[in-house]
C-alpha cells in the first residue's frame, strides 16, 4: 500500500516537526539523551 502526501503537506509537517524540536531543545533540562528523547 502506497501513501501519497503533497509537497505542501510535507512542508507543513516538516515545519511543525522543526518548531517542536526547536521548542524542545530550548526548554531542555535533560541530563541524558534518553531523557531528552522521552521529553521530546
mmCIF entry with sequence, helices, sheets and N, C-alpha, C, O atoms, coordinates in Angstrom:
data_MODEL
# 
_entry.id   MODEL 
# 
_entity.id                         1 
_entity.type                       polymer 
_entity.pdbx_number_of_molecules   1 
# 
_entity_poly.entity_id                      1 
_entity_poly.type                           'polypeptide(L)' 
_entity_poly.nstd_linkage                   no 
_entity_poly.nstd_monomer                   no 
_entity_poly.pdbx_seq_one_letter_code       
;(UNK)(UNK)(UNK)(UNK)(UNK)(UNK)(UNK)(UNK)(UNK)(UNK)(UNK)(UNK)(UNK)(UNK)(UNK)(UNK)
(UNK)(UNK)(UNK)(UNK)(UNK)(UNK)(UNK)(UNK)(UNK)(UNK)(UNK)(UNK)(UNK)(UNK)(UNK)(UNK)
(UNK)(UNK)(UNK)(UNK)(UNK)(UNK)(UNK)(UNK)
;
_entity_poly.pdbx_seq_one_letter_code_can   XXXXXXXXXXXXXXXXXXXXXXXXXXXXXXXXXXXXXXXX 
_entity_poly.pdbx_strand_id                 A 
# 
loop_
_entity_poly_seq.entity_id 
_entity_poly_seq.num 
_entity_poly_seq.mon_id 
_entity_poly_seq.hetero 
1 1  UNK n 
1 2  UNK n 
1 3  UNK n 
1 4  UNK n 
1 5  UNK n 
1 6  UNK n 
1 7  UNK n 
1 8  UNK n 
1 9  UNK n 
1 10 UNK n 
1 11 UNK n 
1 12 UNK n 
1 13 UNK n 
1 14 UNK n 
1 15 UNK n 
1 16 UNK n 
1 17 UNK n 
1 18 UNK n 
1 19 UNK n 
1 20 UNK n 
1 21 UNK n 
1 22 UNK n 
1 23 UNK n 
1 24 UNK n 
1 25 UNK n 
1 26 UNK n 
1 27 UNK n 
1 28 UNK n 
1 29 UNK n 
1 30 UNK n 
1 31 UNK n 
1 32 UNK n 
1 33 UNK n 
1 34 UNK n 
1 35 UNK n 
1 36 UNK n 
1 37 UNK n 
1 38 UNK n 
1 39 UNK n 
1 40 UNK n 
# 
_struct_asym.id          A 
_struct_asym.entity_id   1 
# 
loop_
_struct_conf.conf_type_id 
_struct_conf.id 
_struct_conf.pdbx_PDB_helix_id 
_struct_conf.beg_label_comp_id 
_struct_conf.beg_label_asym_id 
_struct_conf.beg_label_seq_id 
_struct_conf.pdbx_beg_PDB_ins_code 
_struct_conf.end_label_comp_id 
_struct_conf.end_label_asym_id 
_struct_conf.end_label_seq_id 
_struct_conf.pdbx_end_PDB_ins_code 
_struct_conf.beg_auth_comp_id 
_struct_conf.beg_auth_asym_id 
_struct_conf.beg_auth_seq_id 
_struct_conf.end_auth_comp_id 
_struct_conf.end_auth_asym_id 
_struct_conf.end_auth_seq_id 
_struct_conf.pdbx_PDB_helix_class 
_struct_conf.details 
_struct_conf.pdbx_PDB_helix_length 
HELX_P HELX_P1 AA1 UNK A 7  ? UNK A 26 ? UNK A 7  UNK A 26 1 ? 20 
HELX_P HELX_P2 AA2 UNK A 33 ? UNK A 39 ? UNK A 33 UNK A 39 1 ? 7  
# 
_struct_conf_type.id          HELX_P 
_struct_conf_type.criteria    ? 
_struct_conf_type.reference   ? 
# 
loop_
_atom_site.group_PDB 
_atom_site.id 
_atom_site.type_symbol 
_atom_site.label_atom_id 
_atom_site.label_alt_id 
_atom_site.label_comp_id 
_atom_site.label_asym_id 
_atom_site.label_entity_id 
_atom_site.label_seq_id 
_atom_site.pdbx_PDB_ins_code 
_atom_site.Cartn_x 
_atom_site.Cartn_y 
_atom_site.Cartn_z 
_atom_site.occupancy 
_atom_site.B_iso_or_equiv 
_atom_site.pdbx_formal_charge 
_atom_site.auth_seq_id 
_atom_site.auth_comp_id 
_atom_site.auth_asym_id 
_atom_site.auth_atom_id 
_atom_site.pdbx_PDB_model_num 
ATOM 1   N N  . UNK A 1 1  ? 0.841  -1.182 0.000  1.00 0.00 ? 1  UNK A N  1 
ATOM 2   C CA . UNK A 1 1  ? 0.000  0.000  0.000  1.00 0.00 ? 1  UNK A CA 1 
ATOM 3   C C  . UNK A 1 1  ? 0.883  1.242  0.000  1.00 0.00 ? 1  UNK A C  1 
ATOM 4   O O  . UNK A 1 1  ? 1.806  1.360  0.806  1.00 0.00 ? 1  UNK A O  1 
ATOM 5   N N  . UNK A 1 2  ? 0.597  2.143  -0.891 1.00 0.00 ? 2  UNK A N  1 
ATOM 6   C CA . UNK A 1 2  ? 1.420  3.347  -1.029 1.00 0.00 ? 2  UNK A CA 1 
ATOM 7   C C  . UNK A 1 2  ? 0.636  4.563  -0.536 1.00 0.00 ? 2  UNK A C  1 
ATOM 8   O O  . UNK A 1 2  ? -0.529 4.749  -0.886 1.00 0.00 ? 2  UNK A O  1 
ATOM 9   N N  . UNK A 1 3  ? 1.294  5.385  0.279  1.00 0.00 ? 3  UNK A N  1 
ATOM 10  C CA . UNK A 1 3  ? 0.667  6.604  0.770  1.00 0.00 ? 3  UNK A CA 1 
ATOM 11  C C  . UNK A 1 3  ? 1.283  7.796  0.060  1.00 0.00 ? 3  UNK A C  1 
ATOM 12  O O  . UNK A 1 3  ? 2.500  7.870  -0.113 1.00 0.00 ? 3  UNK A O  1 
ATOM 13  N N  . UNK A 1 4  ? 0.447  8.714  -0.343 1.00 0.00 ? 4  UNK A N  1 
ATOM 14  C CA . UNK A 1 4  ? 0.918  9.919  -1.025 1.00 0.00 ? 4  UNK A CA 1 
ATOM 15  C C  . UNK A 1 4  ? 0.578  11.134 -0.191 1.00 0.00 ? 4  UNK A C  1 
ATOM 16  O O  . UNK A 1 4  ? -0.494 11.200 0.410  1.00 0.00 ? 4  UNK A O  1 
ATOM 17  N N  . UNK A 1 5  ? 1.478  12.088 -0.151 1.00 0.00 ? 5  UNK A N  1 
ATOM 18  C CA . UNK A 1 5  ? 1.234  13.357 0.516  1.00 0.00 ? 5  UNK A CA 1 
ATOM 19  C C  . UNK A 1 5  ? 1.782  14.450 -0.392 1.00 0.00 ? 5  UNK A C  1 
ATOM 20  O O  . UNK A 1 5  ? 2.819  14.283 -1.033 1.00 0.00 ? 5  UNK A O  1 
ATOM 21  N N  . UNK A 1 6  ? 1.084  15.541 -0.435 1.00 0.00 ? 6  UNK A N  1 
ATOM 22  C CA . UNK A 1 6  ? 1.509  16.625 -1.316 1.00 0.00 ? 6  UNK A CA 1 
ATOM 23  C C  . UNK A 1 6  ? 2.782  17.270 -0.780 1.00 0.00 ? 6  UNK A C  1 
ATOM 24  O O  . UNK A 1 6  ? 3.114  17.131 0.397  1.00 0.00 ? 6  UNK A O  1 
ATOM 25  N N  . UNK A 1 7  ? 3.484  17.970 -1.651 1.00 0.00 ? 7  UNK A N  1 
ATOM 26  C CA . UNK A 1 7  ? 4.688  18.684 -1.221 1.00 0.00 ? 7  UNK A CA 1 
ATOM 27  C C  . UNK A 1 7  ? 4.333  19.732 -0.181 1.00 0.00 ? 7  UNK A C  1 
ATOM 28  O O  . UNK A 1 7  ? 5.066  19.916 0.791  1.00 0.00 ? 7  UNK A O  1 
ATOM 29  N N  . UNK A 1 8  ? 3.212  20.419 -0.378 1.00 0.00 ? 8  UNK A N  1 
ATOM 30  C CA . UNK A 1 8  ? 2.781  21.430 0.586  1.00 0.00 ? 8  UNK A CA 1 
ATOM 31  C C  . UNK A 1 8  ? 2.494  20.775 1.938  1.00 0.00 ? 8  UNK A C  1 
ATOM 32  O O  . UNK A 1 8  ? 2.886  21.295 2.983  1.00 0.00 ? 8  UNK A O  1 
ATOM 33  N N  . UNK A 1 9  ? 1.811  19.634 1.910  1.00 0.00 ? 9  UNK A N  1 
ATOM 34  C CA . UNK A 1 9  ? 1.514  18.915 3.148  1.00 0.00 ? 9  UNK A CA 1 
ATOM 35  C C  . UNK A 1 9  ? 2.783  18.469 3.855  1.00 0.00 ? 9  UNK A C  1 
ATOM 36  O O  . UNK A 1 9  ? 2.887  18.561 5.078  1.00 0.00 ? 9  UNK A O  1 
ATOM 37  N N  . UNK A 1 10 ? 3.743  17.988 3.083  1.00 0.00 ? 10 UNK A N  1 
ATOM 38  C CA . UNK A 1 10 ? 5.012  17.549 3.657  1.00 0.00 ? 10 UNK A CA 1 
ATOM 39  C C  . UNK A 1 10 ? 5.757  18.732 4.262  1.00 0.00 ? 10 UNK A C  1 
ATOM 40  O O  . UNK A 1 10 ? 6.323  18.620 5.350  1.00 0.00 ? 10 UNK A O  1 
ATOM 41  N N  . UNK A 1 11 ? 5.761  19.864 3.563  1.00 0.00 ? 11 UNK A N  1 
ATOM 42  C CA . UNK A 1 11 ? 6.417  21.069 4.084  1.00 0.00 ? 11 UNK A CA 1 
ATOM 43  C C  . UNK A 1 11 ? 5.798  21.494 5.407  1.00 0.00 ? 11 UNK A C  1 
ATOM 44  O O  . UNK A 1 11 ? 6.508  21.875 6.338  1.00 0.00 ? 11 UNK A O  1 
ATOM 45  N N  . UNK A 1 12 ? 4.470  21.429 5.489  1.00 0.00 ? 12 UNK A N  1 
ATOM 46  C CA . UNK A 1 12 ? 3.786  21.813 6.723  1.00 0.00 ? 12 UNK A CA 1 
ATOM 47  C C  . UNK A 1 12 ? 4.140  20.867 7.861  1.00 0.00 ? 12 UNK A C  1 
ATOM 48  O O  . UNK A 1 12 ? 4.372  21.307 8.988  1.00 0.00 ? 12 UNK A O  1 
ATOM 49  N N  . UNK A 1 13 ? 4.182  19.573 7.573  1.00 0.00 ? 13 UNK A N  1 
ATOM 50  C CA . UNK A 1 13 ? 4.544  18.590 8.596  1.00 0.00 ? 13 UNK A CA 1 
ATOM 51  C C  . UNK A 1 13 ? 5.985  18.779 9.072  1.00 0.00 ? 13 UNK A C  1 
ATOM 52  O O  . UNK A 1 13 ? 6.265  18.709 10.269 1.00 0.00 ? 13 UNK A O  1 
ATOM 53  N N  . UNK A 1 14 ? 6.896  19.018 8.125  1.00 0.00 ? 14 UNK A N  1 
ATOM 54  C CA . UNK A 1 14 ? 8.299  19.217 8.487  1.00 0.00 ? 14 UNK A CA 1 
ATOM 55  C C  . UNK A 1 14 ? 8.493  20.504 9.290  1.00 0.00 ? 14 UNK A C  1 
ATOM 56  O O  . UNK A 1 14 ? 9.305  20.539 10.214 1.00 0.00 ? 14 UNK A O  1 
ATOM 57  N N  . UNK A 1 15 ? 7.760  21.550 8.947  1.00 0.00 ? 15 UNK A N  1 
ATOM 58  C CA . UNK A 1 15 ? 7.841  22.811 9.677  1.00 0.00 ? 15 UNK A CA 1 
ATOM 59  C C  . UNK A 1 15 ? 7.353  22.616 11.102 1.00 0.00 ? 15 UNK A C  1 
ATOM 60  O O  . UNK A 1 15 ? 7.962  23.133 12.039 1.00 0.00 ? 15 UNK A O  1 
ATOM 61  N N  . UNK A 1 16 ? 6.266  21.878 11.281 1.00 0.00 ? 16 UNK A N  1 
ATOM 62  C CA . UNK A 1 16 ? 5.756  21.615 12.632 1.00 0.00 ? 16 UNK A CA 1 
ATOM 63  C C  . UNK A 1 16 ? 6.758  20.791 13.434 1.00 0.00 ? 16 UNK A C  1 
ATOM 64  O O  . UNK A 1 16 ? 6.981  21.060 14.614 1.00 0.00 ? 16 UNK A O  1 
ATOM 65  N N  . UNK A 1 17 ? 7.357  19.798 12.805 1.00 0.00 ? 17 UNK A N  1 
ATOM 66  C CA . UNK A 1 17 ? 8.368  18.988 13.475 1.00 0.00 ? 17 UNK A CA 1 
ATOM 67  C C  . UNK A 1 17 ? 9.554  19.846 13.885 1.00 0.00 ? 17 UNK A C  1 
ATOM 68  O O  . UNK A 1 17 ? 10.062 19.719 14.999 1.00 0.00 ? 17 UNK A O  1 
ATOM 69  N N  . UNK A 1 18 ? 9.997  20.725 12.982 1.00 0.00 ? 18 UNK A N  1 
ATOM 70  C CA . UNK A 1 18 ? 11.110 21.622 13.292 1.00 0.00 ? 18 UNK A CA 1 
ATOM 71  C C  . UNK A 1 18 ? 10.761 22.544 14.457 1.00 0.00 ? 18 UNK A C  1 
ATOM 72  O O  . UNK A 1 18 ? 11.569 22.731 15.366 1.00 0.00 ? 18 UNK A O  1 
ATOM 73  N N  . UNK A 1 19 ? 9.566  23.116 14.431 1.00 0.00 ? 19 UNK A N  1 
ATOM 74  C CA . UNK A 1 19 ? 9.138  24.002 15.519 1.00 0.00 ? 19 UNK A CA 1 
ATOM 75  C C  . UNK A 1 19 ? 9.108  23.261 16.855 1.00 0.00 ? 19 UNK A C  1 
ATOM 76  O O  . UNK A 1 19 ? 9.568  23.776 17.874 1.00 0.00 ? 19 UNK A O  1 
ATOM 77  N N  . UNK A 1 20 ? 8.560  22.043 16.834 1.00 0.00 ? 20 UNK A N  1 
ATOM 78  C CA . UNK A 1 20 ? 8.504  21.238 18.059 1.00 0.00 ? 20 UNK A CA 1 
ATOM 79  C C  . UNK A 1 20 ? 9.907  20.911 18.558 1.00 0.00 ? 20 UNK A C  1 
ATOM 80  O O  . UNK A 1 20 ? 10.167 20.953 19.761 1.00 0.00 ? 20 UNK A O  1 
ATOM 81  N N  . UNK A 1 21 ? 10.810 20.586 17.636 1.00 0.00 ? 21 UNK A N  1 
ATOM 82  C CA . UNK A 1 21 ? 12.186 20.241 18.010 1.00 0.00 ? 21 UNK A CA 1 
ATOM 83  C C  . UNK A 1 21 ? 12.897 21.449 18.616 1.00 0.00 ? 21 UNK A C  1 
ATOM 84  O O  . UNK A 1 21 ? 13.555 21.326 19.649 1.00 0.00 ? 21 UNK A O  1 
ATOM 85  N N  . UNK A 1 22 ? 12.771 22.614 17.981 1.00 0.00 ? 22 UNK A N  1 
ATOM 86  C CA . UNK A 1 22 ? 13.425 23.827 18.492 1.00 0.00 ? 22 UNK A CA 1 
ATOM 87  C C  . UNK A 1 22 ? 12.896 24.159 19.888 1.00 0.00 ? 22 UNK A C  1 
ATOM 88  O O  . UNK A 1 22 ? 13.663 24.514 20.783 1.00 0.00 ? 22 UNK A O  1 
ATOM 89  N N  . UNK A 1 23 ? 11.586 24.040 20.060 1.00 0.00 ? 23 UNK A N  1 
ATOM 90  C CA . UNK A 1 23 ? 10.985 24.306 21.367 1.00 0.00 ? 23 UNK A CA 1 
ATOM 91  C C  . UNK A 1 23 ? 11.535 23.324 22.413 1.00 0.00 ? 23 UNK A C  1 
ATOM 92  O O  . UNK A 1 23 ? 11.841 23.718 23.539 1.00 0.00 ? 23 UNK A O  1 
ATOM 93  N N  . UNK A 1 24 ? 11.658 22.060 22.039 1.00 0.00 ? 24 UNK A N  1 
ATOM 94  C CA . UNK A 1 24 ? 12.162 21.039 22.958 1.00 0.00 ? 24 UNK A CA 1 
ATOM 95  C C  . UNK A 1 24 ? 13.621 21.298 23.315 1.00 0.00 ? 24 UNK A C  1 
ATOM 96  O O  . UNK A 1 24 ? 14.013 21.124 24.469 1.00 0.00 ? 24 UNK A O  1 
ATOM 97  N N  . UNK A 1 25 ? 14.431 21.712 22.342 1.00 0.00 ? 25 UNK A N  1 
ATOM 98  C CA . UNK A 1 25 ? 15.851 21.961 22.595 1.00 0.00 ? 25 UNK A CA 1 
ATOM 99  C C  . UNK A 1 25 ? 16.025 23.185 23.500 1.00 0.00 ? 25 UNK A C  1 
ATOM 100 O O  . UNK A 1 25 ? 16.823 23.161 24.437 1.00 0.00 ? 25 UNK A O  1 
ATOM 101 N N  . UNK A 1 26 ? 15.283 24.245 23.216 1.00 0.00 ? 26 UNK A N  1 
ATOM 102 C CA . UNK A 1 26 ? 15.405 25.471 24.017 1.00 0.00 ? 26 UNK A CA 1 
ATOM 103 C C  . UNK A 1 26 ? 14.971 25.258 25.459 1.00 0.00 ? 26 UNK A C  1 
ATOM 104 O O  . UNK A 1 26 ? 15.542 25.855 26.372 1.00 0.00 ? 26 UNK A O  1 
ATOM 105 N N  . UNK A 1 27 ? 13.965 24.413 25.673 1.00 0.00 ? 27 UNK A N  1 
ATOM 106 C CA . UNK A 1 27 ? 13.465 24.160 27.018 1.00 0.00 ? 27 UNK A CA 1 
ATOM 107 C C  . UNK A 1 27 ? 14.085 22.939 27.659 1.00 0.00 ? 27 UNK A C  1 
ATOM 108 O O  . UNK A 1 27 ? 13.606 22.460 28.687 1.00 0.00 ? 27 UNK A O  1 
ATOM 109 N N  . UNK A 1 28 ? 15.147 22.432 27.057 1.00 0.00 ? 28 UNK A N  1 
ATOM 110 C CA . UNK A 1 28 ? 15.754 21.182 27.503 1.00 0.00 ? 28 UNK A CA 1 
ATOM 111 C C  . UNK A 1 28 ? 16.517 21.334 28.810 1.00 0.00 ? 28 UNK A C  1 
ATOM 112 O O  . UNK A 1 28 ? 17.429 22.152 28.925 1.00 0.00 ? 28 UNK A O  1 
ATOM 113 N N  . UNK A 1 29 ? 16.127 20.532 29.789 1.00 0.00 ? 29 UNK A N  1 
ATOM 114 C CA . UNK A 1 29 ? 16.876 20.459 31.041 1.00 0.00 ? 29 UNK A CA 1 
ATOM 115 C C  . UNK A 1 29 ? 17.308 19.017 31.311 1.00 0.00 ? 29 UNK A C  1 
ATOM 116 O O  . UNK A 1 29 ? 17.706 18.673 32.424 1.00 0.00 ? 29 UNK A O  1 
ATOM 117 N N  . UNK A 1 30 ? 17.222 18.188 30.279 1.00 0.00 ? 30 UNK A N  1 
ATOM 118 C CA . UNK A 1 30 ? 17.567 16.769 30.421 1.00 0.00 ? 30 UNK A CA 1 
ATOM 119 C C  . UNK A 1 30 ? 19.055 16.595 30.645 1.00 0.00 ? 30 UNK A C  1 
ATOM 120 O O  . UNK A 1 30 ? 19.880 17.368 30.158 1.00 0.00 ? 30 UNK A O  1 
ATOM 121 N N  . UNK A 1 31 ? 19.369 15.555 31.396 1.00 0.00 ? 31 UNK A N  1 
ATOM 122 C CA . UNK A 1 31 ? 20.774 15.233 31.678 1.00 0.00 ? 31 UNK A CA 1 
ATOM 123 C C  . UNK A 1 31 ? 21.309 14.158 30.746 1.00 0.00 ? 31 UNK A C  1 
ATOM 124 O O  . UNK A 1 31 ? 22.522 13.995 30.613 1.00 0.00 ? 31 UNK A O  1 
ATOM 125 N N  . UNK A 1 32 ? 20.403 13.420 30.095 1.00 0.00 ? 32 UNK A N  1 
ATOM 126 C CA . UNK A 1 32 ? 20.828 12.348 29.191 1.00 0.00 ? 32 UNK A CA 1 
ATOM 127 C C  . UNK A 1 32 ? 20.047 12.437 27.883 1.00 0.00 ? 32 UNK A C  1 
ATOM 128 O O  . UNK A 1 32 ? 18.998 13.077 27.811 1.00 0.00 ? 32 UNK A O  1 
ATOM 129 N N  . UNK A 1 33 ? 20.574 11.791 26.865 1.00 0.00 ? 33 UNK A N  1 
ATOM 130 C CA . UNK A 1 33 ? 19.889 11.738 25.574 1.00 0.00 ? 33 UNK A CA 1 
ATOM 131 C C  . UNK A 1 33 ? 18.542 11.036 25.733 1.00 0.00 ? 33 UNK A C  1 
ATOM 132 O O  . UNK A 1 33 ? 17.545 11.459 25.148 1.00 0.00 ? 33 UNK A O  1 
ATOM 133 N N  . UNK A 1 34 ? 18.515 9.981  26.513 1.00 0.00 ? 34 UNK A N  1 
ATOM 134 C CA . UNK A 1 34 ? 17.273 9.226  26.724 1.00 0.00 ? 34 UNK A CA 1 
ATOM 135 C C  . UNK A 1 34 ? 16.202 10.121 27.338 1.00 0.00 ? 34 UNK A C  1 
ATOM 136 O O  . UNK A 1 34 ? 15.046 10.083 26.917 1.00 0.00 ? 34 UNK A O  1 
ATOM 137 N N  . UNK A 1 35 ? 16.580 10.928 28.336 1.00 0.00 ? 35 UNK A N  1 
ATOM 138 C CA . UNK A 1 35 ? 15.630 11.838 28.964 1.00 0.00 ? 35 UNK A CA 1 
ATOM 139 C C  . UNK A 1 35 ? 15.103 12.858 27.944 1.00 0.00 ? 35 UNK A C  1 
ATOM 140 O O  . UNK A 1 35 ? 13.910 13.157 27.908 1.00 0.00 ? 35 UNK A O  1 
ATOM 141 N N  . UNK A 1 36 ? 16.003 13.376 27.130 1.00 0.00 ? 36 UNK A N  1 
ATOM 142 C CA . UNK A 1 36 ? 15.579 14.335 26.114 1.00 0.00 ? 36 UNK A CA 1 
ATOM 143 C C  . UNK A 1 36 ? 14.591 13.704 25.152 1.00 0.00 ? 36 UNK A C  1 
ATOM 144 O O  . UNK A 1 36 ? 13.550 14.292 24.859 1.00 0.00 ? 36 UNK A O  1 
ATOM 145 N N  . UNK A 1 37 ? 14.902 12.519 24.659 1.00 0.00 ? 37 UNK A N  1 
ATOM 146 C CA . UNK A 1 37 ? 14.032 11.836 23.704 1.00 0.00 ? 37 UNK A CA 1 
ATOM 147 C C  . UNK A 1 37 ? 12.658 11.572 24.329 1.00 0.00 ? 37 UNK A C  1 
ATOM 148 O O  . UNK A 1 37 ? 11.632 11.763 23.676 1.00 0.00 ? 37 UNK A O  1 
ATOM 149 N N  . UNK A 1 38 ? 12.636 11.143 25.563 1.00 0.00 ? 38 UNK A N  1 
ATOM 150 C CA . UNK A 1 38 ? 11.364 10.882 26.224 1.00 0.00 ? 38 UNK A CA 1 
ATOM 151 C C  . UNK A 1 38 ? 10.563 12.168 26.382 1.00 0.00 ? 38 UNK A C  1 
ATOM 152 O O  . UNK A 1 38 ? 9.343  12.160 26.218 1.00 0.00 ? 38 UNK A O  1 
ATOM 153 N N  . UNK A 1 39 ? 11.228 13.259 26.694 1.00 0.00 ? 39 UNK A N  1 
ATOM 154 C CA . UNK A 1 39 ? 10.551 14.550 26.845 1.00 0.00 ? 39 UNK A CA 1 
ATOM 155 C C  . UNK A 1 39 ? 10.045 15.044 25.508 1.00 0.00 ? 39 UNK A C  1 
ATOM 156 O O  . UNK A 1 39 ? 8.940  15.578 25.414 1.00 0.00 ? 39 UNK A O  1 
ATOM 157 N N  . UNK A 1 40 ? 10.860 14.866 24.458 1.00 0.00 ? 40 UNK A N  1 
ATOM 158 C CA . UNK A 1 40 ? 10.502 15.326 23.127 1.00 0.00 ? 40 UNK A CA 1 
ATOM 159 C C  . UNK A 1 40 ? 9.345  14.504 22.600 1.00 0.00 ? 40 UNK A C  1 
ATOM 160 O O  . UNK A 1 40 ? 8.885  14.732 21.482 1.00 0.00 ? 40 UNK A O  1 
# 
